Amino acid sequence: MTRIFVSIASYRDPETPATLRDLFAKAAQPERVFAGVLWQAVPGDDDDCMVLPAGIPSDNVRGIQVHPCESMGACWARHRILTELRGAEEFVLQIDSHMRFAPGWDDKLLAMWALCGSPRAVLSTYPIPYTPPDILGAPSFAILTAKAFNHRGVLMFLARAQDYSLRPAKPQPNPFISAGFLFVPAAAFDEVPYDGNLYFIGEEVSMAARLWTHGWDVHSPNEVVVYHFYGRNTERPTHWADNSNWKHRDEDSLSRVRHLLGMEVCTDPKVIANLAQFGLGTARTLAEYERYADVDLRRQVIGPAAKCGRFAPHPAPASLATQRIFTRIFDDNAWKSWETQSGSGSTRLAASAVLAGLASLFESLKIRTLVDAGCGDVNWLADLSASLEIYFGVDIVERLAVQNSRILGHRPGHFFKALDIARDTMPKADAILCRNVLSHLCNADIAAALSQFAKSGATWLLATTHDGVTQNQNTATGVWRPVDLAAAPFLLPVPQHRIPDGKGRWLGVWRLA
């Protein structure tokens, strides 16, 4: 049975017992639910906040009680719960202490997580409101958007509600998180431990960036499973009402967030203590996070995607790593050709022989639509592409796709897009051309690209292959070596046609369908 650990930080909150009661009462399988509660309460004054409701299995609730004067804020509490109360449960649900639940919330969360299609999926959004004791708000599909930057330039989020009857069939990708509703595989908090040095504001954008750069993919749930009380019992003080020095801690916390996110350089050792333990990941970069989230944290700019909350699927870390390699090659003109930054093999002179053969091949095989997989700057193919009904140039370097669209996009039937040929779905066309590209990829990416080509629906594959290779050497992506696609480990059949393309190099032609 898949178990769920539920983290609840409670600060003098009389809603906590009702939250616990509803948590277990509404679970489809309450025996798999284990709650960890950090009660920040004054004995005698707040005893009603710490009552364990009847019917809840006491073995399924773990707790720590501290006096409010000992508390260092919400993130400190969440950190303690996750490090001191969490067991070996497979999933973690982090919530606030004033929540209600939909019937079968546990089954629904696990089912939604599975629909994301990734073992590194995360579910998070701002929950629908409720009014105590149990008046639930109308359901809606809530997605997180970028709201504004606060007085210290830290990005704040806002939920945008869509009609629940029109909700999507599965959770939708999103770069933002809610600290009060965060459902993750337990491994996420092993890799990305909660930063207890933060106070409150800034925990969400910092955790969102940390999860994403560690390779975790946040999604907006497409089913309502939890509800949140956005008011407050006025008889009980908040942490900042109880603690006169909260402003100093909050300012230090905001400085820590700004330092982490590259918005300022802080040299105060107290502020940046242990930051390496709670830092960004290396699977994806902060710049890539900002580009995906459509925000500029340093310049405090919110783009249209961030405002409306519509995002593309999360890019695979391996795809971004490949993109970084070839973007650097393009930017630095690493192949040292004055005519084209796609390298000497893409000069018109170097391609003159293969161009003549391609023109005849297009005619004989009736190729009218073409996907150029790894098109570079289209320097060598620009004249021949004009004879096609549809030319679709794809390249992993985004700036090349933009540049090509600017220079050649005016031509009828010419389209360009940044795609990873090893991981992204290829457009459908009569043929796929992949000249002088696969030799720069590792063997695993070559195999993946060949698989994508086969699934594309194209009839023909035209790809560079070399003579004299008995066993294809594996190299790191970005390092060239000759590749024979008919040799191990690829083992394509002997090509039906071969067009000479330099000494020992051919453009092989294979029938895919």
N, C-alpha and C positions, 0 to 999 in steps of 0.2 A: 504494500500500500504506500502510495506517495504521500509523504508527510509535509505539513506546512507549519512553519514557525511564524507566529504573528507578533511583531514588535510593537509595543504600545508604551509610549512615554506619557505619563500622566502627571500633570502639575495641579494639585489641589482641585481636581476636577470631579464633581459629583456625578458626572455622566459616565465615568469609567465603569462602575458596576453594570449599568444597563448596556454599555458597549460589549462587555464580556458576555453578558447573558445572551444578547442577540447574536454575537459571534458564534457561539456554540449551538444555539437553538436553530439558527438558519443554515448551519452546515449540513450538507448531504451526508457526510461521514464525519461526525464530530470527533471520533476517536483518532483521526489523523491530524487534528488541530492541536497545536501546543502554543500557548500564549506566554510571552515574556513581558512582564510589566515592571517598569521602574516607577514606583509610587513616590512622588515628591510631596510630602504631606506633613502637617503639624499634628502630632498625636493629641487627641482630645478635641481639637478644632475640626479636623478633617477626617475623622473616623469613617464618616459615611462615604468618603471617596475610595476607601480601601476594602469595602465589603465584598466578599466573594459570593455571588448569588447562588441560591440553592439549585441543585441539579447539575452544576458544573463539576466535572471530575477534577478534584484538587491536584491529582498527579499531572494534569495537563496544563497547569498554570504555575509558572515560575516567577518569582518576584524578588525585587530589591526595594527596601524602603529607606529613603533618606529624608532628612529635614530640609525644607526649602532653602535654608541658609547655606546648605552645602552644595546646592545645585549650581551648575555653571551654564545652564541653558538647554535648549531643545537638542542641539547636536551632541552635546556632552551626554545627555540622557540616551539618545539613540545609539551612540557609540558604546556605552556601557551595556546596554541590552544586547547588542549584537556580539559583543566580546565576552560577556559574562553569563548570559542566560541562554544563548542559542546552543542547541545540541546538534545532532547529526541529521536534522530534517533536510529534505531535498530542496525545498523552496522556502522563501521568506516573503511574507507580506508585511510591509511596514505601513502602519496607519497611525492616526491620532487617537486620542482617548475619548472622543465624542463622535462615534460612528454608528450607523445602522447598516444592515446587510440584506441583500436579496436572497430569497430561498435558493439553496443549492449554490451559494456563492463559490464554494471551494471547487465543485465540479466545473462551474462556468469558467473560473479563472484558469484552471488547467486545460480546459478545452480551447479557450482563446489563445493561450500560450502556444499550444500545439499548432494552431492555425497560422501562426507567424512563420512557421517553416524553418526556424533556426534554433539551435540549442543555446544560442546566446541572445535570445529575445528577452525583452523587458516590457512589462505592461505598466503604464502610469498615465494619470490625468487628474485634474481636479474633480472630485466627486460631486454628484448631484446633492443639493442641500436637503436637510430634514429639519423639522421643528420638534423639540422634545414635547411629549415623550416619544411619539412614534408617527408623526405626520410626515410622510415621505413626499419629496418633491416629484414633479412629473419627470419621467425619464427623457433623456435626450442623449445624442451622441456628442460627447464633450471632447474637444481637441484643444491641446495647448498651443498658444500663440505667443509671440513676443509682444509684450505690452508697452514697456518704456524702460528707460534707464533712470535709476533713482538718483538721489542727491550726490552719491559717491560714484555714479556711473556704472552701477551694477545692474545687469539686465533682470527685469521682472517679467513674470509670465501672466497670462490671462487665458481663461477657458472660453472657447467659442462654442456655443451650443447649436447643433443641427437637429432637424426633425428626426425623431427616433424611428419613425416608420420608414425613413429613407436611409437608415444607417447601412454601412457597407457590410458585405458578407464576412469580412474578417478584419482584425485589427489593422490600423493604418500606421505607416512609419511616421515618426516624429522625433525631433532631436531634443525635446525638453522633457523634464520630469516634475512630478509633484512629490514632495517629501512625505505628504500625508496619505498617499496611495501609491505604493511602489511594490510591484510583484516581480520577483527575480528568482532565478535559480540560486541556491545558496552559494555556489561558486563565485557569483558576482561579488559578494561581500568579502570573500577570501582574496580575490584579486584587487578589489577596489574598496578597501576598508573605509568605514564612515569616519569623517574627520570631526572628532570631538572638540577640536580647537576652535571651530566656528561657533558663532552664537545662534543666529537665526536667519536673518536676511542674507542671501547669497548662497545658502546651502544648496538651493535647487539648481542654479546655473552652474555652480562649480561641480556638483555631482553629475549633472548631465554631461558636461564636457569630459569629466574623468571617465565615466562609463563609456562614452562614445570613443574616446581615444584609446581605451583598453579593448575595443572591439565588441562592445555590447550594443545591441540595436533596440532602441526604445520604440514602442508602438502604443497608439491610443486604443484602449479597449473598445470594442464595438457592442458590448453588452453592459448594462448597468449592474454592478455587483455590490457597490458600497455607496453609502450616503454620509454626508458630513454636516455637522452643526457649525455654521459659520458665525453664530453669535457667541455669547460668553455669559456664564453665570456671574452677575455683577456682585454677588455676595462674596465671591472668592477672588483674591487678587491674582494678577498675572505675575510671571517671573520678574518682569521689569518694574512692577509696582512694589515687589518685595525687596528688590536689590537696587540700592541707590547708585551703585557703580556700574550698572548695566550699560550705560552709554559708552564708557571707556572700553568695555569688552566688545561692544558692538562695533565701535570704530576700528579696533584692532582686527576684528574678524573681517570687516569689509576690506581693510588693507591686505589681509592675507588672501582673500579672494581675488583682489585686483592684481596682486603679485603673481598668483597662480595662473591667471588668465592673460598675463602679458600686458596688463593695462598700466602698471607702474612697477618700479623697482623699489622694493622695501628692504632696508638693511637692518631693521630692528630685529635682533635675534629672538626676542620674545614672540614677535608676531609670526615669524616664519619658522618657528621651532618644529622639527620633525616633518617638515613639508615634503621631504623625499618619500616618506612613507605614505603620504596622502596626495601624491602628485598626479600629473597626467600620465597617460599610457603611451606606448610606442607603436601600437598597431595602426593608429591613424594620428595625424598631427592636429594641433590646435587650429592651424590655418585651414586644414581640410574640414574641421568641425564648423568653423565660421562660414566657410563656403557652402557647406551642406545646409546649415541652419539659416543661411541668408541673413547673417548679422555681421557687423564689424564691431567688435567689442571695444577696441581702442578708440575708434572714431565715433562710436555710439550711433551707428547707422542700422536701421531695421529695414530689410528689404521686403518686397511684396509677398514672397512665399512665407516668411516669418510672420507677417501680419495676418495672413489668411489661414495659415496652418496646413497648407497642402505641400507635401514633400515627396520626392522620388524615393524609391527603395534605397535602403542604406547601402552604400558602396562597400564591397568586400575589401577588407584590409589588404589582401594580396593584390587586388586590382589597383588599389591606390599606390601600393609599393611599386608596381610596374609602371604606373603613370608617372611617379616621381622620377624613375630612372630615365624614361624616354623624354620627359619634359626637360630634364637637365641636359640630355644630349642635344635636344633641339635648341634650347636657349644658348648653349655654349658653342653651337656649331661644331660639336665634337668630332664629326666625320670630315671636317675641314674641306668642304667643297665651296668654291666661290659662287657656283651657279645655283646650288640648291642645298638647303640645310638637311635634306633627306639623304645626303651622302653621294659619293661619286657614282654609284650604280644607278642613280636617278637622274644623271645628266642625259640630255637628249642624244649625245653621241653614244654613250654607253648603252642606251636602250634602242638604238636605231634598228638593229637586226631583229630584236624581239617584237618591235612595233610592226614591222612588215608582216611577220608571221601571225601576229594577233589579228590584224585587219582581215587577213584571209580566213583565219579560224572563226572570227565573229560571223563572217559571211556564210561559211560552210555549215556551221552548227546553228545558224539562225539565232545567235545571241543578240538580243535587243535590249536586255536589262542586265545590269552588272553591279555587283557589290565589290568595291575595291577595299579589301580588308588589310588595313595598314597603308592607307593612301599617301601618307606623308603630305607634301605640298603639291602633289599632282603634276610636278614639273614635267616628267617624261610622258605622261599619258594625256595631257590636257587637250591635244589636237584630236586624238582618236576618240576620246570620251564624247566629243561633240557629235559624233555619228550615232550615238546610242539614243534610244528613246528615254531610258532612265539610267542615270549614273548615280550611285550612292556611295560616296566616299566616307569610310569610317577610320578613325585613328584614335589611339588612346590619349594623345596629347590634346587637351581641350582647346588650347590656343590655336592649334592647327585647324581644328574644325571651324573655329570662328574666322580665322584668316581665309580659309578656303571658301567659306560662305560669302565673305566680303568680296573676294576676287572673282569667283566663278559662279556664285549663287544666282547671278542674273541670267545664266544660261537656262534654256528650257530643259526641264527634267534633271537638273543637277541638284543634289541634296548632300548635306554633310552633317555628320554627327560624331560626337566623342563616344566611342564604345571600346570595351575590352574584348578582343576577339576570342579570348580564352574563357570568358565567363558570361558575356552578354549575348542575348538572342540576336542573331543576324537578321537583317531584312531579307525578305524573299525576292529572288531574282532568277534569271535564267542561269547565271553563272556567278561564281565567287572567284575573284582574282586575288592572289596573295603572293606578290612578288617581293623577294628579298626581305621577308619579314620573319618567317619561322626560324631561320638560322640564328636569330637574336634572342630566342626564347629558350628557357629550360625545357627539358624533355616533357615534363608533366604539363607545362602550358601548351606545348605543341600538340600533345595528345588531346588536351581539352579543346583547343581551337579546332582540330580536325573533327571532334565530336560535334561542336557547335555548327560547323559547316555542313555536316551530314544531316543535322536536324533542321536546317534552314529551309528546306524545300527546293533548293537550287538543283538544277539538272547536272551542272558541270562544276568541277573544281579545277582551277588553273593555279598551280603553285610551284615555287622554285624547288628544284631537287638537284642533287649533285652526284656525279660519278665518283667511283673509287672509295666509297664509304661502306665498310662492311658492318660496322657496329657504330651507331650514332653516339658520339661522346656527349655526356651530359655536362652542361655548364650553367652558371648563374644567368638569369635573365639579364640582358644587356650586353652579354659577351658573345661575339660572333664565332661560329665554326661551321664548316660545311655539313649539310644534312641531306641524307638520302631517304626520302619518305617511303621507299620500298624496303628499306633495311630495318632491322630490329631497333627500337621496340615498336615502330609504327606499322611496318609491314603492309603498306598499301600495295595493291596489285601493280603490275607493270602498267605504266600510263598508256592510254590509247593513242596519244599523240605526244610528241616532244618538239618544242620550239627552241632552237639554240639561243643561248643568252650569255655567251662568254665561254671561256675555256673551262671545260668540265662542268658547266652549269646549264641547266635546261629549265624551261617552263613546262612542267608536266601537265597533262590534261587527263583527268579522271572523270568517269561518269558517276554521279552520286545517286541519281534516281532514274 
